[in-house]
Amino acid sequence: MRTTDEVRAWPWVAVALVFVVLSPVASMLTRDSTGRTVVGWAVVQALATAAAFLIPQLRQIRSEQRQSKAEEREFDTRVEVKLALNDALEPIVRLLGEVAQEPKRGPRDQLRAQAVPLVLTTAAQLTGEDRVRACWFALEPGPPQRLEPQESLGRAGPVTTVFTAGTPEGDAALALVTSNVPLRLDDLAEADQGLWRLDEAMGYQSLLVVPVTVANVAFGVITLDALEPGAFDDDDMALLWLMAGLLGTALSIR
């Protein structure tokens, strides 16, 4: 399939080809003509030669202008993303500072509890996907060891699954935590859905799971799920890793 640039190039190529062919033809006719006809064909030859030379140059200039505009748009987009990321992270970083500086345990615990909804909200918003749901599963030591859903934000619908050790889904989820390995499923229709059922409705198609650990101490996992398959990419995974690190830092301050 031809690209848009290739389709746009064909008229220019055709016009340039006409002038390339016309120039030598006009030259031949000039030699065989007399009087005013000679002048006329000489002018045609000069114009055809100039056009055959200038059209590719004009196309090159326009191509460079389009590339320059594309680079400017890309730069503007990067600036907007950085500003959005800075605006989103600023409340979390400020909260971490308040948690670290609070000398009393009670107020410090209250501040630390604010980190979970703040991180979930930021993670859901920065992915840019509609109707994304962010969930926090806290690691409970047990026995049996388990991951319990404590909070979810974004798309409506409660998260009800408890991942308990000794069950296939529990062992799979806890293995991610102990090994500190993330998981991305682009299409749950092609995966073992029973292992990653967060709720009874099971309406989502894409899933990210990132452990929250600090210095080999595990606190739980953050999940992001979306209704459409292939909703998340590597940037979303990196962002969720960042959110998990910030949440882990807040939870580790005692």
C-alpha positions as CSV (number, residue, x, y, z in Angstrom):
1,M,0.0,0.0,0.0
2,R,1.3,3.4,-0.9
3,T,2.0,6.0,1.7
4,T,0.5,9.5,1.7
5,D,3.9,11.0,0.7
6,E,4.2,8.6,-2.2
7,V,0.7,9.4,-3.5
8,R,1.5,13.2,-3.2
9,A,4.8,12.7,-5.1
10,W,3.2,11.2,-8.3
11,P,1.8,14.5,-9.7
12,W,5.1,16.3,-9.1
13,V,7.0,13.4,-10.8
14,A,4.6,13.5,-13.8
15,V,4.9,17.2,-14.3
16,A,8.7,17.1,-14.0
17,L,8.9,14.3,-16.5
18,V,6.8,16.3,-19.0
19,F,9.2,19.2,-18.8
20,V,12.3,16.9,-19.0
21,V,10.9,15.5,-22.2
22,L,9.7,18.8,-23.5
23,S,13.1,20.5,-23.2
24,P,15.1,18.4,-25.8
25,V,12.0,18.4,-28.1
26,A,11.9,22.2,-28.0
27,S,15.6,22.2,-28.7
28,M,15.2,20.1,-31.8
29,L,12.2,22.2,-33.0
30,T,14.3,25.4,-32.5
31,R,16.9,24.2,-34.9
32,D,14.3,23.5,-37.6
33,S,12.4,26.8,-37.2
34,T,12.9,30.3,-38.5
35,G,11.8,33.8,-37.5
36,R,9.5,34.3,-34.6
37,T,9.0,30.5,-34.3
38,V,12.7,30.2,-33.3
39,V,12.2,32.7,-30.5
40,G,9.1,30.9,-29.3
41,W,10.6,27.5,-29.2
42,A,13.7,28.9,-27.5
43,V,11.6,30.4,-24.8
44,V,9.7,27.1,-24.4
45,Q,13.1,25.2,-24.2
46,A,14.3,27.7,-21.5
47,L,11.1,27.4,-19.5
48,A,11.1,23.6,-19.8
49,T,14.7,23.3,-18.7
50,A,14.1,25.6,-15.8
51,A,11.0,23.8,-14.7
52,A,12.6,20.4,-15.0
53,F,15.4,21.7,-12.7
54,L,13.2,23.7,-10.3
55,I,10.4,21.2,-9.6
56,P,12.6,18.6,-7.9
57,Q,14.2,21.4,-5.9
58,L,10.8,22.8,-4.9
59,R,9.7,19.3,-3.8
60,Q,12.9,18.9,-1.7
61,I,12.3,22.3,-0.1
62,R,8.6,21.4,0.7
63,S,9.7,18.0,2.0
64,E,12.2,19.6,4.3
65,Q,9.6,22.1,5.5
66,R,7.2,19.3,6.3
67,Q,9.9,17.4,8.1
68,S,10.8,20.5,10.1
69,K,7.1,21.0,11.0
70,A,6.9,17.4,12.1
71,E,9.9,17.7,14.3
72,E,8.5,20.9,15.8
73,R,5.2,19.0,16.5
74,E,7.1,16.1,18.0
75,F,9.1,18.5,20.2
76,D,5.9,20.3,21.4
77,T,4.4,16.9,22.2
78,R,7.4,15.9,24.2
79,V,7.2,19.2,26.1
80,E,3.5,18.7,26.8
81,V,4.1,15.1,28.0
82,K,6.9,16.3,30.3
83,L,4.7,19.1,31.7
84,A,1.8,16.7,32.3
85,L,4.1,14.2,34.0
86,N,5.6,16.9,36.1
87,D,2.2,18.1,37.2
88,A,1.0,14.6,37.9
89,L,4.1,13.6,40.0
90,E,4.4,16.8,41.9
91,P,1.6,16.0,44.5
92,I,3.1,12.5,45.0
93,V,6.6,13.8,45.6
94,R,5.3,16.5,47.9
95,L,3.4,13.8,49.9
96,L,6.5,11.7,50.2
97,G,8.3,14.7,51.7
98,E,5.5,15.2,54.2
99,V,5.5,11.5,55.2
100,A,9.3,11.6,55.7
101,Q,9.2,14.8,57.8
102,E,6.2,13.9,60.0
103,P,7.6,12.9,63.4
104,K,4.4,11.5,64.9
105,R,3.4,7.9,63.9
106,G,-0.4,8.6,63.8
107,P,-0.3,11.5,61.4
108,R,2.5,9.8,59.4
109,D,0.2,6.7,58.9
110,Q,-2.6,9.0,57.7
111,L,-0.3,10.6,55.2
112,R,1.0,7.3,54.0
113,A,-2.5,6.0,53.5
114,Q,-3.1,8.9,51.0
115,A,-0.3,7.6,48.8
116,V,-2.4,4.7,47.5
117,P,-5.3,6.6,45.9
118,L,-3.0,9.3,44.7
119,V,-0.7,6.8,42.9
120,L,-3.7,4.9,41.4
121,T,-5.3,8.1,40.1
122,T,-2.1,9.3,38.6
123,A,-1.3,5.9,36.9
124,A,-4.8,5.7,35.4
125,Q,-4.8,9.2,34.1
126,L,-1.3,9.2,32.6
127,T,-1.9,6.1,30.4
128,G,-4.2,8.2,28.3
129,E,-6.7,5.4,27.8
130,D,-10.4,5.8,28.4
131,R,-12.0,3.7,31.1
132,V,-8.8,2.4,32.6
133,R,-9.0,0.9,36.1
134,A,-6.1,1.0,38.6
135,C,-6.1,-1.4,41.5
136,W,-4.0,-1.9,44.6
137,F,-3.5,-5.4,46.0
138,A,-1.8,-5.5,49.5
139,L,0.4,-8.4,50.4
140,E,-0.9,-10.1,53.6
141,P,1.6,-12.5,55.2
142,G,-1.1,-15.0,56.3
143,P,-1.0,-17.9,56.6
144,P,-1.9,-18.4,53.9
145,Q,-0.1,-15.7,52.1
146,R,-2.4,-13.7,49.8
147,L,-2.9,-10.5,47.8
148,E,-6.0,-8.7,48.9
149,P,-7.7,-5.9,46.8
150,Q,-7.9,-2.8,49.0
151,E,-8.6,0.0,46.6
152,S,-9.5,0.6,42.9
153,L,-10.0,3.8,41.0
154,G,-10.9,4.7,37.4
155,R,-13.5,2.6,35.6
156,A,-16.4,1.6,37.7
157,G,-16.6,-2.0,39.0
158,P,-15.2,-3.4,42.2
159,V,-12.2,-5.7,42.3
160,T,-13.1,-8.8,44.3
161,T,-10.5,-11.4,43.7
162,V,-8.2,-12.5,46.5
163,F,-5.0,-14.2,45.2
164,T,-4.3,-16.9,47.8
165,A,-1.2,-19.1,48.0
166,G,-1.9,-22.7,47.2
167,T,-4.3,-21.9,44.3
168,P,-3.2,-21.6,40.6
169,E,-4.1,-17.9,40.4
170,G,-2.6,-17.1,43.8
171,D,0.7,-18.9,43.1
172,A,1.0,-17.1,39.8
173,A,0.4,-13.7,41.3
174,L,2.6,-14.2,44.3
175,A,5.4,-15.4,42.1
176,L,5.4,-12.0,40.4
177,V,5.8,-10.4,43.8
178,T,8.6,-12.6,45.1
179,S,10.5,-12.4,41.9
180,N,9.8,-8.7,41.4
181,V,8.8,-9.3,37.8
182,P,6.1,-7.3,35.9
183,L,3.4,-8.8,33.7
184,R,1.7,-7.4,30.6
185,L,-1.1,-9.1,28.8
186,D,-2.2,-7.5,25.6
187,D,-5.2,-9.8,25.0
188,L,-6.6,-11.9,27.8
189,A,-8.6,-13.9,25.2
190,E,-5.3,-15.5,24.3
191,A,-4.1,-15.9,27.9
192,D,-5.2,-18.2,30.8
193,Q,-8.0,-15.9,32.0
194,G,-8.6,-17.9,35.1
195,L,-5.2,-16.9,36.5
196,W,-5.9,-13.2,36.2
197,R,-9.6,-12.8,37.0
198,L,-9.8,-9.5,39.0
199,D,-13.6,-9.6,39.2
200,E,-16.6,-11.6,38.3
201,A,-17.5,-9.5,35.2
202,M,-14.1,-10.0,33.5
203,G,-14.9,-7.3,31.0
204,Y,-11.3,-6.1,30.5
205,Q,-9.0,-7.3,27.7
206,S,-5.6,-5.7,28.6
207,L,-3.8,-6.0,31.9
208,L,-0.6,-4.7,33.5
209,V,0.7,-6.1,36.8
210,V,3.7,-4.5,38.6
211,P,5.0,-5.5,42.0
212,V,5.6,-2.9,44.7
213,T,8.8,-3.8,46.5
214,V,11.5,-1.8,48.2
215,A,14.9,-3.3,49.3
216,N,13.6,-6.8,48.8
217,V,10.5,-6.0,51.0
218,A,7.3,-6.7,49.1
219,F,4.2,-4.7,49.8
220,G,1.8,-5.9,47.0
221,V,1.0,-5.2,43.4
222,I,-0.6,-2.4,41.3
223,T,-2.7,-3.5,38.3
224,L,-4.0,-1.5,35.3
225,D,-6.7,-3.0,33.2
226,A,-8.5,-1.7,30.1
227,L,-11.5,-2.8,28.1
228,E,-9.7,-2.9,24.7
229,P,-7.0,-5.4,23.8
230,G,-3.5,-3.9,23.2
231,A,-4.3,-0.8,25.3
232,F,-0.9,-0.6,27.0
233,D,2.6,-0.3,25.6
234,D,6.2,-0.2,27.0
235,D,5.8,3.5,28.1
236,D,2.8,2.5,30.2
237,M,4.7,-0.3,31.8
238,A,7.6,2.1,32.6
239,L,5.1,4.6,34.0
240,L,3.5,2.0,36.2
241,W,7.0,0.9,37.4
242,L,7.6,4.5,38.4
243,M,4.3,4.7,40.3
244,A,5.0,1.4,42.0
245,G,8.4,2.7,43.1
246,L,6.9,5.9,44.6
247,L,4.2,3.9,46.4
248,G,6.8,1.5,47.7
249,T,8.8,4.4,49.0
250,A,5.8,5.9,50.8
251,L,4.8,2.5,52.4
252,S,8.4,1.8,53.5
253,I,8.6,5.0,55.7
254,R,7.6,3.9,59.2
